[in-house]
């Protein structure tokens, strides 16, 4: 894809993501960030809250390839730690 098209796409993603409540993070393929698409150009996060149901965390991965733009939206994986393990693992009391 041409460089000017990528710059225009960056402006569109930045403007529309803020209107939709997404937070943009430039992917760093190291540390605690694990990219599903190793060639992604943008990584976005959104937490949807409702008084009726539990909140839903979403992530979006966007990458540009030749003449195409690929996007994948998926729920954020839950990280189990000592503070929330009881919500997921129920051990019988002996």
C-alpha positions in Angstrom: 0.0 0.0 0.0 1.2 3.5 -0.8 2.7 5.5 2.0 0.2 8.3 1.7 -2.6 5.8 2.0 -1.2 4.4 5.2 -0.9 7.9 6.6 -4.6 8.6 5.7 -5.6 5.3 7.2 -3.7 6.2 10.4 -5.7 9.5 10.6 -9.0 7.6 10.0 -8.2 4.9 12.7 -7.1 7.6 15.2 -10.3 9.7 14.7 -12.8 6.9 14.6 -11.3 4.9 17.4 -11.6 7.8 19.8 -15.2 8.3 18.8 -16.0 4.6 19.5 -14.1 4.6 22.8 -11.1 2.5 21.7 -7.7 3.1 23.1 -4.8 2.7 20.5 -1.6 1.0 21.5 1.2 0.6 19.0 2.1 -3.1 19.2 5.4 -4.1 20.8 6.1 -7.7 20.1 7.8 -8.3 23.4 7.2 -8.2 27.2 3.6 -8.8 28.2 2.1 -7.9 24.8 1.5 -11.0 22.6 0.3 -10.1 19.1 -2.0 -12.6 17.3 -1.1 -11.1 14.0 2.7 -10.5 14.1 2.5 -8.0 11.3 -0.2 -5.8 12.9 0.1 -2.1 12.5 -2.5 -1.0 15.2 -3.8 -2.6 18.3 -6.9 -1.2 20.0 -8.6 -1.9 23.3 -12.2 -1.2 24.4 -14.0 -2.1 27.6 -17.8 -2.2 27.3 -19.7 -1.7 30.6 -23.4 -2.3 31.3 -25.5 -2.3 34.5 -27.2 -5.5 33.3 -24.4 -7.8 32.4 -20.7 -8.1 33.4 -18.3 -5.9 31.4 -16.7 -7.1 28.2 -13.2 -6.3 27.2 -12.5 -6.3 23.5 -9.3 -6.0 21.5 -8.9 -5.2 17.8 -5.9 -5.9 15.6 -5.5 -4.0 12.3 -2.8 -4.7 9.7 -2.1 -3.5 6.2 -1.0 -6.0 3.5 -0.3 -5.0 -0.1 -3.7 -3.7 -1.2 -5.8 -4.9 1.7 -6.5 -4.0 5.3 -7.2 -6.9 7.7 -9.0 -6.4 11.0 -9.7 -8.9 13.8 -11.9 -8.1 16.8 -11.7 -10.6 19.7 -12.5 -10.7 23.4 -9.6 -10.0 25.7 -8.4 -13.1 27.4 -8.9 -13.2 31.2 -5.8 -13.3 33.2 -6.2 -15.4 36.3 -4.4 -14.3 39.4 -4.6 -14.9 43.2 -7.3 -12.2 43.5 -9.8 -13.7 41.1 -8.9 -17.4 41.0 -12.0 -18.2 43.0 -14.3 -16.9 40.2 -12.9 -19.5 37.8 -11.6 -22.5 39.8 -13.9 -24.1 42.3 -12.1 -26.7 44.4 -14.2 -29.0 46.5 -13.7 -28.6 50.3 -12.6 -31.9 51.8 
